[in-house]
Amino acid sequence: MYNWSVDEERFKKEDPKGYKLWRLTQLINYGLDGEKLDREVVKKAWPKIKDRLDPDIEKYLEFLLWPKRS
């Protein structure tokens, strides 16, 4: 994934935690480009990123991460 509007190196250096959340959100919303997401990382970051995700993607990920058993 290439982001032309953000200086990623500077962002990573100044706010490493914020950068990780931002990057995870970008990957989910705009495509993984061959990368794979770590399920546990997404679950841990979920409360902080869920409001920044596309609503349809958010519902789909909730379905995958926390399936309702009936």
Secondary structure by P-SEA (a helix, b strand, c coil): ccccccaaaaaaaacaaaaaaaaaaaaaacccccccccaaaaaaacccccccccaaaaaaaaaaaccccc
